[in-house]
Amino acid sequence: MAAMAVLVVVLLGMCVHGSQALVCEKDFKEKGCNRTVEELFTSDMFEAMFNHRNDRTAHAQSFWTYDGFIAAAKLYEKQGFGTVGGDDVQSRELAAFFAHVAHETSCGWKGAKDGPYAWGLCYNQEMAPEKDYCKTEDLLYPCAPGAGYYGRGAFPLYWNYNYGPTGKALKQDLLNHPEILSENETIAWEAAIWYWMTPAKTRASPHQVMTNQWVPNKLDTLQERKSGFGLTINIKTGDVECGHGDDPRMESRISHYLYFLQGYFNVQDPGENLGCGLQGVIPLAYAAS
């Protein structure tokens, strides 16, 4: 009995600090553990946030689903995806993730029904690629004959040198079969979450930034790189959207973030440093495999 009592105390102690830990066993959730992604982000929220994804004007009808996202998210919950820091931090991370997804897969416009931010997940692949995005001199991830490495997935993936490490991490042959990302929804979500969770040599992961685990070094401080949603834009886009003042694409990502966070997760404080216009540019690098 004494040993059992000690075990219970230890487990409860772990759960009381749940705001900093990952999800814990269901028997102890009432003691302060973090909620799972499925508990925090419901099917009704998904349907409302992406309510035009199956419209006649959408180009990926019936592809994107709540169940497909949850299946992928569960693979990364123990690593902390959407499960670290308590409800507000978890909500900010999920809203940030979906903001990038929605911006990059949207077919909305300023005068669109329900506004421009309600049209995410309209695409699952680039409709009219202008090239095959094959870097022929890449010997580590050589292009497969006839394959095109244009944008596919929830975070549209480009170039053979990005398809290669992503496929290696997910145990999928994306070099020979890049179409997997536009044919298998769960793998498309999984590829996006893997990128979100995985740092590279030149940068932190977006997950580390949104869960307050990233610590700036001296160079970051000198170049005005500060923790917040804006740094995730810098990580994803580099000098395309950051480091040169206001940029409409950057503003679109911020607006998507606020739209999801405040309107659906019901968290009014988005945190500081939403933009990256004044930040020193982070060299673009895909996630390390």
Helices and strands as residue ranges (DSSP letters): H 2-16, G 26-31, H 37-40, H 43-49, H 66-74, H 87-105, H 160-170, H 180-183, H 185-197, H 206-210, H 218-222, H 229-237, G 238-240, H 248-263
